[in-house]
Amino acid sequence: MFNAGLNLVPDILGGNKHGKIKGTVVLMSKKVLDFNNLNLNAGINIGLGVAGSVLDGLRQFLGGAVSFQLISANKADPGNGLGKLGKPASLEGFVTTLPTLLEGQNAFSVHFDYNEDFGVPGAFVIRNNLVTEFYLVSVTLDDIPNHGTLHFVCNSWIYPACYYKSDRIFFANKAYVPNKTPQALVKYRQQELITLRGDGFSQLQEHDRVYDYATYNDLGWPDLNQSFARPTLGGSSEYPYPRRGRTSRPPSNSDPNTESRLLPGVQNFDIYVPRDERFGHVKLSDFLTYLLKSISQDLLPLLESAFKFMSNEFESFDEVRELYEGGFQLPQDVLKNISEKMPLPMLKEIFRTDGEQFLKYPAPKVIKENKSGWMTDEEFAREMLAGVNPGVIQALQEFPPKSTLDVRVYGDQTSKITKEQLEQNMGGVTVDEALQCKRLFILDHHDAFMPYLRKINETSKKAYATRTILFLKDDGTLKPLAIELGLPHPDGDQHGFISRVVLPADQGVEGTIWLLAKAYVTVNDSGYHQLVSHWLKTHAVIEPFVIATNRQLSALHPIYKLLFPHYRDTMNINALARQSLINANGIIELSFLPGQYSIEMSSKVYKNWVFPDQALPADLIKRGMAVKDPECPHGLRLVVEDYPFAVDGLEIWAAIKTWVHDYVCCYYENNEDVKQDPELQAWWKELVEVGHGDLKDQPWWPKMHTREELIETCTIVIWTSSALHAAVNFGQYPYGGYIVNRPTLSRRLLPEEGTADYEELKKNPEKAFLKTITPKLQTLVDLSVIEILSRHASDEVYLGTRDNPNWTSDAKPLEAFKKFGKKLEEIEKKLIERNNTETLRNRVGPVNMHYTLLYPTSEEGLTCRGIPNSISI
């Protein structure tokens, strides 16, 4: 039960049967966490200064307004079977010597009446009789007879008691599978889960803690303009999608199937997420909400207005680089308009202006050492292995490349690249020989974009669906051989497509056409990265896990304790993204090629999403980038030996899986233990049938009948939330901050000979190139956003660490976690050594930029390294 052999003899109380248990309560008041009280500086460091008024507010806690009652873990009330309740105790005074206090936190002492008939505390009830909420960080009990110290890790908002239908309860930090829960705590455990599930229909309020599901019917805005209507994603075979958190906002006026949206100009993004999912700690993301709102509601309209009277074109690469060296100037009246809307700290942080200079960005790493290295074929190919989107390239399995698009709708979409075209640059190796030796690779964005290309090209955007074929050279680097640019057939989709194959060139107009062809590939890749590799395959697919875990696994459950840190802030950042980034006419639609079809396109990709294939080894094998080989590290032989994302990723994956294995085996002795865990089985059933319900009938879902299935599942969740997200997120600005390296839009097709555009291509290739890719307005917005999203917070919690060392009292898991942390330290040292190995050219490349995205640790800021525990930005 709670702790075998505990006979509570109050020896620390001098032999008395009655005494006191000493407690320490750590909390922060709402005033301390208020945005208006934040001290902002240019580095986005957020300090919580405790002013005199805040201290006055904290003194209210000492007047009996906040009370605690201990709940016994091993002594039940015979009348109701619930653990015995102790007498209420109130906060007594400040504790000023606690060394673990963070800035903004305050500690209070409390003493609980105790007698030996009470047993060992296993939970407590807290009641807030103030008029406002506060943030409860932790409670520590120090003087428990024959037990010592007991920790309660809370990290929760506590609202006035009148808001709650049932008491707020917190459990001690010991984990129990359901059938080993102390009987005195069983009903408390069950009641807490009932509260978190809600009733499925009530209007959700700020103070609520309810986790529930909804489809993505909140991206469109038909009330504002019918052109902003968007299809509902999720709940249909046409647009399958993972579920999001329910907000319970009413339907829009013009479409009852579309959820209403927040109006422009609201003071905050009041989007419902369960209260404890809101940013409640000292981090960049507290600031993030305001930053993104400022960009979408203030910066974008003002820029659009300003560019009506200014050229929206870059004239040269030098002018692009001026964004990082001198800043971008706007008319004084525009600057004045902005300054009137925002306080000076915001101006300096978002816009870097004091009224004289505007939008000066930090230099992206990709041009810090070599300003022209991005133009080389080697760097173009290297970034497919070590860039911001390294999980898409595949080994070419057959030639010519085929399509998976429905031939009844799209006709024959088989590639028209010929062997003769490829063999021109293969040094005497034939295509058949290269296929057999696994030396041909493809970056294939054809099928993802072709269904939308006709509609996209009817707008101001002009683009191709691309296929890029690459060859593995003897030195381990990849060499692009050909780029196929595909357009819809003018006679209709059923007739297939029009193909233009561009071959490498480095001189004259053909050299510029080759550079443009690479740009069209990167425009496809930028859109696919943002919508699929980043948004869909990390943010969106993890949200149902967050919801199901909180609805079905008690905070006492060992798997809850394992996964909980990897959900930190995910629901909140996703809600923010739905409001400002991926919504109709939002930043992603305005700045990336797919435009209004952006999230719809990710839905089509989700149709083929397979959960077990999200494991890194399975993903590498599926893409043909690795083969099973028991003689090789991790049981895999990489086809490209110097594949930085895979090499580093397999180290991290193996460390995570070992940690999960060690942890799971502490609580589940055999497969039967897994099958007989009712909470675990309910969690998995709901996750599959509801959270990812549009794919529930797929045969590949694990049955959750064995320890190995549980270990693999938890490893995939942790890998996706931590390392995979880090790999596709924190390189966005270092690689994409230089827009010519990773353009997000294309606006002109390749010019035909004899046209004015072709002549411009010959006479002024830089200008022609820049008139084809992302223009100034979208560049400024895009850079403003991805710089924010590529930063680490000051209080980020990285893989292998926890924000509270007392997250569990179980000794074996703590020892396993310590081993995990040490393993990650060893891996980081190994990765640094690899980056200093000159023969591994893909780790550095022509731009002299080491692959650091999977280094486990990082400092605050724009570092291009570090693996946070969760998708927190």
C-alpha positions in Angstrom: 0.0 0.0 0.0 1.3 3.5 0.8 4.6 2.4 2.3 4.9 -1.1 3.8 6.1 -1.3 7.4 5.0 2.2 8.4 3.8 2.1 12.0 3.3 5.8 12.8 5.0 6.2 16.2 5.3 9.9 16.8 8.9 9.7 18.1 9.8 13.1 16.7 7.1 14.5 18.9 8.8 13.4 22.1 6.5 10.4 22.6 3.3 12.4 22.4 0.4 11.0 20.4 -0.6 14.5 19.2 1.6 17.1 17.6 2.2 19.1 14.5 3.4 18.4 11.0 5.4 21.3 9.6 4.8 22.4 6.0 6.2 24.8 3.5 3.9 26.2 0.7 5.4 27.9 -2.3 3.2 30.1 -4.5 3.0 33.1 -6.7 0.1 35.6 -6.8 -1.7 36.6 -9.9 -0.3 40.1 -9.6 3.2 38.8 -9.8 2.4 36.9 -13.0 0.4 39.8 -14.6 1.8 40.8 -18.0 1.6 44.5 -17.0 4.1 43.8 -14.2 6.6 42.1 -16.3 10.0 43.7 -16.7 10.9 43.3 -20.3 14.3 43.8 -21.8 15.8 43.5 -25.3 16.8 39.9 -24.8 13.3 38.8 -23.8 14.3 38.1 -20.3 11.2 38.3 -18.2 11.7 39.2 -14.6 9.0 39.1 -11.9 9.6 42.1 -9.7 7.7 41.9 -6.5 6.6 45.5 -5.8 5.2 46.7 -2.6 1.6 46.4 -3.8 2.3 42.7 -4.6 3.7 42.1 -1.1 0.6 43.7 0.3 -1.4 41.3 -1.7 0.6 38.3 -0.5 -0.1 39.2 3.1 -3.7 38.4 2.4 -2.7 34.7 2.4 -1.8 35.0 6.1 -5.3 36.0 7.2 -6.7 32.5 7.0 -8.0 33.1 3.5 -6.2 30.0 2.2 -6.7 26.7 4.0 -5.3 23.2 3.7 -6.6 19.8 4.9 -4.4 16.7 4.8 -5.9 13.4 3.5 -4.6 10.2 4.9 -3.3 7.6 2.4 -3.7 4.6 4.7 -6.5 5.5 7.2 -10.0 5.6 5.8 -13.1 7.1 7.3 -15.4 4.1 8.0 -18.4 6.1 7.0 -17.5 6.8 3.4 -14.3 4.8 2.6 -12.4 8.0 1.9 -9.1 8.8 3.4 -9.4 10.6 6.7 -9.4 14.4 6.6 -7.2 16.4 9.0 -8.2 19.7 10.5 -7.9 22.8 8.3 -4.7 24.7 8.6 -3.9 28.2 7.3 -0.7 29.9 6.2 1.2 31.4 9.0 4.1 33.5 7.8 6.8 34.1 5.2 9.7 31.7 4.8 12.5 33.9 3.7 15.4 31.4 3.8 14.2 28.8 1.3 17.2 28.4 -1.1 15.1 26.9 -3.9 12.8 29.8 -4.4 12.8 31.2 -7.9 12.2 34.9 -8.7 8.6 35.8 -8.1 7.9 32.9 -5.8 7.0 33.2 -2.1 7.1 30.6 0.6 4.8 30.4 3.6 4.9 28.1 6.6 1.9 26.0 7.7 1.5 23.6 10.6 -1.0 20.7 10.5 -2.5 19.1 13.6 -1.5 15.4 13.8 -2.1 12.3 15.7 -1.0 8.7 15.1 -4.6 7.6 14.1 -4.3 9.8 11.0 -1.7 7.7 9.3 0.5 9.0 6.5 -0.7 11.9 4.3 -1.2 11.0 0.7 -3.1 14.1 -0.6 -4.5 17.4 0.6 -7.4 19.7 -0.1 -6.8 23.4 -0.7 -9.5 26.1 -0.4 -9.0 29.6 -1.7 -11.3 32.1 0.0 -9.6 35.1 -1.7 -11.3 37.0 -4.4 -8.7 36.2 -7.0 -6.6 33.2 -8.1 -3.0 32.4 -7.3 -0.4 29.9 -8.6 0.4 27.0 -6.2 3.9 25.8 -7.0 4.5 23.1 -4.3 3.8 21.9 -0.7 6.5 20.1 1.3 5.8 18.3 4.6 8.9 17.9 6.8 7.9 16.3 10.1 5.9 13.2 9.3 6.6 10.6 12.0 8.6 7.5 10.7 8.4 8.9 7.2 10.3 12.2 7.0 9.7 14.5 4.2 6.8 14.3 1.7 6.6 16.4 -1.5 3.6 17.6 -3.4 4.5 19.1 -6.8 1.5 21.2 -7.7 2.2 23.8 -10.5 -1.5 24.8 -10.7 -3.8 27.8 -10.6 -6.0 27.9 -7.6 -9.2 29.9 -8.1 -11.6 31.0 -5.3 -13.4 28.0 -3.9 -16.8 29.2 -5.2 -15.7 28.4 -8.7 -15.3 24.7 -8.1 -17.9 22.0 -8.0 -15.6 19.7 -6.2 -12.6 20.3 -3.9 -9.1 21.0 -5.4 -7.0 18.0 -4.4 -3.3 17.3 -4.9 -1.6 14.0 -4.4 1.8 13.3 -3.0 4.6 12.5 -5.4 4.5 8.7 -5.2 3.2 6.8 -8.3 0.7 4.0 -8.2 -0.8 1.8 -10.9 -4.6 1.7 -10.2 -4.7 -1.7 -8.4 -1.9 -0.7 -6.1 -3.5 2.6 -5.0 -4.0 2.9 -1.3 -7.7 2.2 -0.7 -8.1 5.5 1.1 -7.2 7.4 -2.0 -9.1 5.4 -4.7 -12.2 7.5 -4.7 -10.2 10.8 -4.7 -8.3 9.5 -7.6 -11.5 8.6 -9.5 -13.2 11.9 -8.7 -10.3 14.0 -9.9 -10.4 12.3 -13.3 -14.2 12.8 -13.5 -13.6 16.6 -12.9 -11.0 16.8 -15.6 -13.2 15.1 -18.2 -16.1 17.5 -17.7 -19.5 16.9 -19.1 -18.8 17.4 -22.8 -21.2 20.3 -23.4 -21.0 23.0 -20.7 -19.6 26.4 -21.5 -16.0 26.4 -20.5 -14.7 29.3 -18.4 -11.2 30.6 -17.6 -11.0 28.7 -14.3 -12.1 25.4 -15.7 -9.7 22.5 -15.9 -11.6 20.4 -18.4 -9.9 18.5 -21.2 -12.1 17.6 -24.1 -11.9 17.2 -27.9 -13.1 19.2 -30.9 -12.4 19.2 -34.6 -10.5 21.9 -36.4 -13.6 24.0 -37.2 -12.1 27.2 -35.8 -9.6 28.2 -38.6 -12.1 29.8 -40.9 -13.8 33.2 -40.4 -16.8 33.3 -42.7 -18.4 36.1 -40.6 -15.7 38.5 -41.7 -15.5 37.4 -45.3 -16.7 34.4 -47.2 -13.3 34.1 -48.8 -12.1 33.2 -45.3 -14.3 30.2 -45.0 -12.3 27.0 -44.4 -13.4 23.3 -44.4 -13.6 21.5 -41.0 -10.6 19.3 -40.5 -11.4 16.1 -38.6 -14.5 14.0 -38.5 -14.7 13.1 -42.2 -12.9 10.8 -44.6 -12.3 13.8 -46.9 -10.4 15.9 -44.3 -9.1 13.6 -41.5 -7.2 15.3 -38.7 -6.1 14.8 -35.1 -8.4 16.4 -32.6 -7.7 19.6 -30.7 -8.9 20.9 -27.3 -12.5 22.0 -27.1 -12.9 25.7 -26.4 -16.8 25.8 -26.3 -16.9 29.1 -28.2 -20.3 29.5 -29.9 -20.7 28.9 -33.7 -20.2 31.8 -36.1 -23.2 33.7 -37.4 -22.9 32.7 -41.0 -22.0 29.0 -40.6 -23.2 26.9 -37.6 -20.5 24.4 -38.3 -17.7 26.9 -37.9 -16.6 28.1 -34.4 -16.6 31.8 -33.9 -13.3 33.6 -33.5 -11.8 36.3 -31.4 -12.3 39.8 -32.8 -9.3 41.8 -33.9 -8.0 44.3 -31.3 -8.9 42.2 -28.2 -6.6 42.9 -25.3 -5.6 39.3 -24.9 -6.0 36.0 -26.6 -8.7 34.7 -24.4 -8.8 31.2 -26.0 -9.9 28.5 -23.6 -7.4 25.9 -22.7 -7.5 24.0 -19.4 -6.2 26.5 -16.9 -3.0 24.7 -15.9 -2.1 24.5 -19.6 -1.8 28.3 -19.8 1.6 29.8 -19.6 1.9 30.2 -15.9 5.7 30.4 -15.4 8.5 32.8 -16.1 9.1 32.1 -19.7 9.4 33.5 -23.2 6.0 32.1 -24.0 4.3 34.4 -21.6 5.6 37.1 -23.9 5.0 35.1 -27.0 1.2 35.6 -26.9 1.7 39.4 -27.0 4.4 39.2 -29.6 2.4 37.2 -32.1 -0.7 39.3 -31.5 1.3 42.4 -32.1 2.7 41.0 -35.4 -0.7 39.8 -36.7 -2.8 42.7 -35.5 -0.4 45.7 -35.6 2.7 45.0 -37.7 1.0 43.3 -40.6 -1.7 45.9 -41.3 0.8 48.8 -41.0 3.3 47.1 -43.3 0.6 46.5 -45.9 -0.4 50.1 -45.7 3.2 51.3 -46.0 4.0 49.1 -49.0 1.2 50.7 -51.0 3.7 53.6 -51.3 6.9 51.7 -51.4 8.5 49.1 -53.6 7.9 45.6 -52.4 10.9 44.2 -54.2 14.5 43.6 -53.1 16.9 44.9 -55.7 19.9 42.8 -54.8 21.3 40.2 -52.4 23.1 43.1 -50.7 19.8 44.7 -50.0 18.5 41.5 -48.3 21.6 41.4 -46.2 21.0 45.0 -45.2 18.2 43.6 -43.0 20.8 42.3 -40.7 23.5 44.9 -41.1 21.6 48.2 -41.2 17.9 47.5 -40.6 14.9 48.3 -42.7 13.6 51.9 -42.8 9.9 52.8 -42.8 8.4 56.2 -43.2 8.2 58.3 -40.0 4.4 58.4 -40.0 4.3 54.6 -40.0 6.8 54.5 -37.2 4.8 57.0 -35.3 1.6 54.9 -35.8 3.3 51.9 -34.4 4.8 53.7 -31.4 1.4 55.0 -30.5 0.1 51.4 -30.3 2.8 49.8 -28.3 4.9 50.5 -25.2 8.6 51.1 -25.8 9.8 47.7 -24.5 7.6 46.1 -27.1 8.9 48.4 -29.9 12.5 47.5 -29.0 11.8 43.8 -28.8 9.6 43.2 -31.8 10.6 46.0 -34.1 14.0 47.1 -32.7 13.2 50.7 -33.1 13.6 53.8 -31.0 12.0 55.8 -33.7 15.0 56.0 -35.9 15.7 52.3 -36.9 13.2 49.7 -37.8 13.4 45.9 -38.1 17.0 45.1 -37.8 17.4 41.3 -37.5 20.2 39.2 -36.1 22.3 37.7 -38.9 21.2 34.1 -39.5 23.9 31.5 -39.0 23.7 30.3 -42.6 25.4 33.5 -43.8 27.6 34.4 -40.7 30.7 32.6 -42.0 30.1 32.5 -45.8 27.6 34.9 -47.4 27.4 32.9 -50.7 27.8 29.3 -49.5 24.0 28.8 -49.6 24.1 29.1 -53.5 26.3 26.0 -53.9 24.8 22.6 -54.9 26.6 21.0 -52.0 24.8 23.2 -49.4 21.5 22.8 -51.2 21.8 19.0 -50.8 23.3 19.1 -47.4 20.4 20.9 -45.9 18.2 17.9 -46.9 20.3 15.9 -44.4 21.2 18.5 -41.8 18.9 21.5 -42.3 15.5 22.4 -40.8 13.6 19.7 -42.7 15.8 16.6 -42.6 13.2 13.9 -42.4 11.7 14.0 -45.9 14.5 12.9 -48.3 14.2 9.3 -49.4 16.4 6.7 -51.1 15.1 6.2 -54.7 13.6 2.8 -54.8 12.6 2.6 -58.5 13.2 4.6 -61.7 11.5 6.6 -63.0 9.8 7.9 -59.8 6.1 7.2 -59.6 3.2 9.0 -58.1 0.6 7.8 -55.5 -2.0 10.2 -56.8 -5.2 8.7 -58.1 -4.8 8.1 -61.9 -8.5 8.4 -62.4 -8.3 12.0 -61.2 -4.8 13.1 -62.1 -3.8 10.8 -64.9 -0.2 9.5 -65.2 2.0 11.5 -62.9 5.1 9.3 -63.4 8.3 11.4 -63.6 9.6 12.2 -67.0 13.2 12.5 -66.0 15.3 10.2 -68.1 18.3 8.1 -67.3 20.3 9.9 -69.9 19.7 13.3 -68.1 20.9 11.9 -64.8 23.9 10.0 -66.1 25.5 13.2 -67.5 26.7 14.0 -64.0 27.2 10.5 -62.4 30.8 10.0 -63.3 30.3 6.9 -65.3 27.9 5.2 -62.9 24.7 4.1 -64.5 21.2 4.7 -63.0 20.7 1.0 -62.6 24.0 0.6 -60.8 23.3 3.5 -58.5 19.9 2.1 -57.6 21.3 -1.2 -56.8 24.0 0.4 -54.6 21.5 2.8 -53.0 23.3 5.9 -54.3 20.3 7.7 -55.7 17.9 9.8 -53.5 14.9 11.9 -54.1 13.3 14.9 -52.4 9.8 14.5 -53.7 7.2 17.2 -53.2 5.3 16.4 -56.4 2.2 14.6 -54.9 1.8 17.0 -52.0 1.5 20.1 -54.2 0.2 19.0 -57.6 -3.5 18.7 -56.4 -3.4 22.3 -55.3 -1.2 23.8 -58.0 -3.8 24.8 -60.5 -5.6 26.8 -57.8 -2.4 28.3 -56.4 -1.3 29.4 -59.9 -4.6 31.2 -60.4 -3.5 33.7 -57.7 -0.5 36.0 -57.6 1.6 33.0 -56.7 3.2 30.9 -59.4 4.9 27.6 -58.5 5.7 24.1 -59.6 5.4 20.7 -58.0 9.0 19.5 -57.7 11.1 16.3 -57.7 14.8 16.5 -57.0 17.1 13.6 -57.8 20.5 13.4 -56.0 23.6 11.2 -56.2 25.7 10.0 -53.3 29.3 10.9 -54.1 32.4 9.0 -52.9 33.1 11.7 -50.3 29.8 11.1 -48.6 28.1 14.3 -49.9 25.0 14.5 -52.1 25.1 16.0 -55.6 21.8 17.2 -57.2 21.5 15.7 -60.7 18.1 17.0 -61.9 15.1 19.0 -60.8 11.7 18.2 -62.3 9.3 21.2 -62.3 5.7 20.0 -62.8 2.6 22.0 -63.8 -1.0 20.8 -64.2 -1.8 19.8 -67.7 -3.6 22.7 -69.6 -6.2 20.2 -70.9 -7.2 19.1 -67.4 -5.9 17.1 -64.5 -6.8 13.8 -66.0 -4.2 14.3 -68.7 -1.3 14.1 -66.3 1.2 17.0 -66.0 3.6 19.1 -67.9 7.2 18.4 -67.0 10.3 20.6 -67.4 13.6 19.0 -66.3 16.4 21.4 -65.3 20.0 20.2 -65.1 22.8 21.7 -63.0 24.7 24.6 -64.5 26.8 27.3 -62.9 27.4 29.8 -65.7 25.3 32.4 -67.6 21.5 32.3 -67.9 21.5 28.5 -67.5 23.2 28.9 -64.2 20.5 31.4 -63.1 17.7 29.0 -64.2 19.3 26.2 -62.2 19.4 28.6 -59.1 15.8 29.4 -59.7 14.9 25.7 -60.0 16.5 25.1 -56.6 14.5 28.0 -55.3 11.2 26.4 -56.5 12.3 23.2 -54.7 13.0 25.1 -51.5 9.6 27.0 -51.7 7.9 23.6 -51.8 10.1 22.3 -49.0 9.5 25.4 -46.8 5.7 25.0 -47.1 5.9 21.2 -46.5 8.2 21.7 -43.6 6.0 24.3 -41.8 2.7 22.6 -42.5 3.6 18.9 -42.3 7.0 18.2 -40.7 6.6 20.9 -38.1 2.9 21.6 -37.5 1.2 18.3 -38.3 3.8 15.8 -37.3 4.7 17.4 -33.9 2.2 20.0 -32.7 -1.1 18.6 -34.1 -0.5 14.8 -33.5 0.7 15.3 -29.9 -2.3 17.4 -28.7 -4.7 14.3 -28.5 -2.1 12.6 -26.3 -2.1 15.7 -24.0 -5.9 15.5 -23.8 -6.3 11.8 -23.4 -3.5 11.6 -20.7 -5.2 14.2 -18.5 -8.7 12.6 -19.0 -7.8 9.0 -18.4 -4.5 8.8 -16.4 -4.5 10.0 -12.8 -1.7 12.3 -11.7 -0.8 9.3 -9.5 -0.3 7.1 -12.5 3.3 6.3 -13.4 2.7 6.8 -17.1 1.2 10.2 -16.4 4.3 11.1 -14.4 6.5 9.9 -17.3 4.7 11.8 -20.1 3.5 14.9 -18.3 6.7 17.0 -18.7 6.6 16.4 -22.4 3.2 18.2 -22.7 4.2 21.5 -21.1 2.6 24.4 -22.9 1.6 22.4 -26.1 -2.1 23.0 -25.9 -1.5 26.7 -25.3 0.9 27.2 -28.1 -1.4 25.2 -30.4 -4.4 27.4 -29.5 -2.3 30.5 -30.2 -1.3 29.1 -33.5 -4.9 28.5 -34.5 -5.6 32.1 -33.7 -2.7 33.8 -35.4 -0.6 31.5 -37.5 -2.5 28.7 -39.3 -5.9 30.4 -39.4 -7.6 31.8 -42.5 -5.6 34.8 -43.7 -3.2 34.2 -40.9 0.6 34.5 -41.1 1.2 31.1 -42.6 -1.4 31.6 -45.3 0.1 35.0 -46.2 3.7 33.9 -46.1 3.8 30.4 -47.5 3.0 29.0 -50.9 0.0 26.9 -50.2 -1.9 29.9 -48.9 -5.6 29.2 -48.1 -5.0 25.5 -48.8 -2.2 25.2 -46.2 -3.9 23.2 -43.4 -6.1 21.4 -45.9 -2.9 20.1 -47.5 -1.6 18.8 -44.2 -4.9 16.9 -43.8 -4.3 15.0 -47.0 -0.9 14.0 -45.7 -2.4 13.0 -42.3 -4.4 10.3 -44.3 -1.2 8.4 -44.6 0.2 9.1 -41.2 1.2 5.9 -39.3 1.9 6.1 -35.6 4.5 3.3 -35.4 6.4 4.9 -38.2 7.0 8.0 -36.1 9.7 6.0 -34.3 13.0 7.2 -35.8 14.3 3.8 -36.7 11.1 2.9 -38.4 11.0 6.2 -40.2 14.5 5.8 -41.6 13.8 2.3 -42.8 10.5 3.4 -44.4 12.3 6.1 -46.3 15.0 3.7 -47.4 17.6 5.8 -45.5 18.6 2.8 -43.3 18.5 -1.0 -43.3 18.5 -3.3 -40.4 21.9 -4.6 -39.5 22.6 -6.1 -36.1 26.3 -5.4 -36.5 25.8 -1.6 -36.6 25.1 0.8 -33.8 21.4 0.8 -32.9 20.9 -2.2 -35.2 20.7 0.1 -38.3 23.1 0.8 -41.2 22.6 4.2 -42.6 22.6 4.4 -46.4 24.2 7.8 -46.1 26.8 7.3 -43.4 27.1 11.1 -42.8 23.5 11.9 -42.2 23.6 14.2 -39.2 19.9 14.2 -38.3 19.8 10.4 -38.3 23.2 9.8 -36.7 22.5 12.3 -33.8 18.8 11.4 -33.7 19.5 7.7 -33.2 21.7 8.5 -30.2 18.9 10.5 -28.6 16.2 8.0 -29.6 18.2 5.1 -28.0 18.7 7.1 -24.8 15.0 7.9 -24.5 14.0 4.3 -25.2 16.4 3.0 -22.5 15.0 5.5 -20.0 11.4 4.6 -20.8 12.2 0.9 -20.6 13.8 1.3 -17.2 11.0 3.4 -16.0 8.1 1.2 -17.2 9.7 -1.9 -15.8 9.6 -0.3 -12.3 5.8 -0.5 -12.4 4.9 -3.3 -14.8 6.5 -6.7 -14.1 5.0 -8.4 -17.2 2.6 -8.0 -20.1 -0.4 -9.0 -18.0 0.2 -6.0 -15.8 -0.2 -3.8 -18.8 -3.4 -5.5 -20.0 -5.0 -5.3 -16.5 -4.4 -1.6 -16.0 -7.8 0.0 -16.5 -6.6 3.6 -16.7 -3.9 2.7 -19.2 -6.3 0.7 -21.4 -8.9 3.6 -21.2 -6.2 6.0 -22.2 -5.1 4.1 -25.2 -8.7 3.3 -26.3 -9.7 7.0 -26.2 -6.5 8.2 -27.8 -7.0 5.8 -30.8 -10.8 6.0 -31.1 -11.3 9.7 -30.3 -8.0 11.7 -30.3 -6.9 10.2 -33.6 -10.4 8.8 -34.4 -10.3 9.4 -38.1 -7.6 6.7 -38.3 -9.1 4.4 -35.6 -9.7 1.5 -38.0 -6.1 1.4 -39.2 -4.5 -2.0 -38.4 -1.2 -0.6 -37.4 -2.2 0.8 -34.1 -0.5 -1.1 -31.2 -2.9 -3.1 -29.1 -1.4 -2.0 -25.8 -1.2 -5.5 -24.5 2.5 -5.8 -23.9 5.3 -3.9 -22.1 7.1 -3.5 -25.3 4.1 -1.8 -26.9 3.9 0.6 -24.0 7.6 1.3 -24.1 7.6 2.0 -27.8 4.5 4.1 -27.6 5.9 6.3 -24.8 9.2 6.6 -26.6 7.5 7.8 -29.7 5.6 10.4 -27.7 8.7 11.7 -25.9 10.8 11.7 -29.1 8.2 13.6 -31.1 7.6 16.1 -28.3 11.3 16.8 -27.6 14.0 15.8 -30.2 11.9 15.7 -33.4 10.3 19.1 -32.6 13.7 20.6 -31.7 15.1 19.3 -35.0 12.4 21.0 -37.1 11.8 24.1 -35.0 14.9 25.7 -33.7 16.7 25.9 -37.0 14.0 27.9 -38.6 15.7 31.3 -38.2 19.3 30.1 -38.5 18.5 28.6 -41.9 15.4 30.4 -43.1 16.2 33.8 -41.6 18.1 34.5 -44.9 15.1 34.4 -47.1 17.0 33.7 -50.3 18.3 30.5 -48.8 14.8 29.3 -47.8 12.2 31.3 -49.7 8.6 30.7 -48.8 6.9 32.0 -51.9 7.4 32.0 -55.7 5.6 34.5 -57.9 6.8 33.9 -61.4 7.4 30.8 -63.5 10.7 30.3 -65.4 10.7 32.8 -68.2 10.6 31.7 -71.9 13.3 32.7 -74.3 12.5 35.8 -76.2 10.5 37.4 -73.4 11.4 40.5 -71.4 11.6 38.5 -68.3 14.2 36.2 -70.0 16.2 39.2 -71.0 16.1 40.5 -67.4 17.3 37.1 -66.3 20.4 37.5 -68.5 21.1 41.1 -67.6 20.3 41.3 -63.9 20.1 37.7 -62.5 19.9 38.8 -58.8 17.0 41.1 -59.4 15.2 38.5 -61.5 15.7 35.9 -58.8 14.4 38.2 -56.1 11.4 39.2 -58.2 10.5 35.5 -58.3 10.8 34.6 -54.6 9.3 36.1 -51.3 8.9 39.9 -51.5 9.8 42.4 -48.8 6.4 42.5 -47.0 6.1 38.7 -46.5 9.8 38.5 -45.7 9.5 41.0 -42.9 6.5 39.2 -41.4 8.0 35.8 -41.9 11.3 36.7 -40.3 9.6 38.4 -37.4 7.7 35.2 -36.6 10.4 32.6 -37.1 12.9 34.6 -35.0 10.4 34.4 -32.1 9.7 30.7 -32.7 13.4 29.8 -32.9 14.3 31.2 -29.5 14.7 29.3 -26.2 13.0 30.7 -23.0 15.0 31.6 -20.0 13.4 28.9 -17.9 13.2 26.2 -20.6 13.3 22.6 -19.2 15.5 20.4 -21.4 15.5 16.7 -22.0 16.9 14.7 -19.1 15.9 17.4 -16.6 12.7 18.2 -14.7 11.5 21.5 -13.3 11.2 19.9 -9.8 13.7 17.3 -8.6 11.0 15.9 -6.3 8.7 14.8 -9.2 8.6 11.3 -7.7 9.6 9.7 -4.4 10.1 6.3 -6.0 13.8 5.5 -5.8 14.3 3.2 -8.8 12.8 5.7 -11.3 14.8 8.5 -9.9 18.0 6.4 -10.3 17.0 5.6 -13.9 16.3 9.2 -14.7 19.7 10.2 -13.3 21.3 7.6 -15.6 19.3 9.1 -18.5 20.6 12.6 -17.8 24.2 11.3 -17.6 23.7 9.5 -20.9 22.5 12.7 -22.6 25.6 14.5 -21.3 27.8 11.8 -22.9 25.9 12.1 -26.1 26.4 15.9 -26.3 30.1 15.5 -25.9 30.1 12.9 -28.7 28.1 15.1 -31.0 30.6 18.0 -30.4 33.4 15.6 -31.4 31.6 14.6 -34.5 31.2 18.2 -35.6 35.0 18.6 -35.3 35.7 15.7 -37.6 36.7 17.2 -40.9 35.9 14.1 -43.0 32.2 14.5 -42.1 31.4 17.2 -44.6 27.7 17.1 -44.2 28.0 18.3 -40.6 29.4 21.6 -41.6 29.1 22.3 -45.3 30.1 25.3 -47.4 28.4 27.7 -45.0 30.6 26.4 -42.1 27.6 25.8 -39.9 27.8 22.9 -37.6 24.8 20.6 -37.1 23.9 21.4 -33.5 20.1 21.1 -33.4 20.1 17.8 -31.5 22.6 19.0 -28.8 20.5 18.3 -25.7 21.3 21.5 -23.9 21.1 25.2 -24.7 21.4 28.6 -23.3 18.6 31.1 -23.6 17.9 32.8 -26.9 18.6 32.1 -30.6 21.1 29.3 -30.3 20.3 26.7 -33.0 20.7 23.9 -30.4 18.9 22.4 -27.4 16.1 19.8 -26.9 13.3 21.1 -24.7 11.1 18.4 -23.0 8.0 19.6 -24.8 6.5 21.5 -27.8 6.4 24.7 -25.8 6.9 27.2 -28.7 
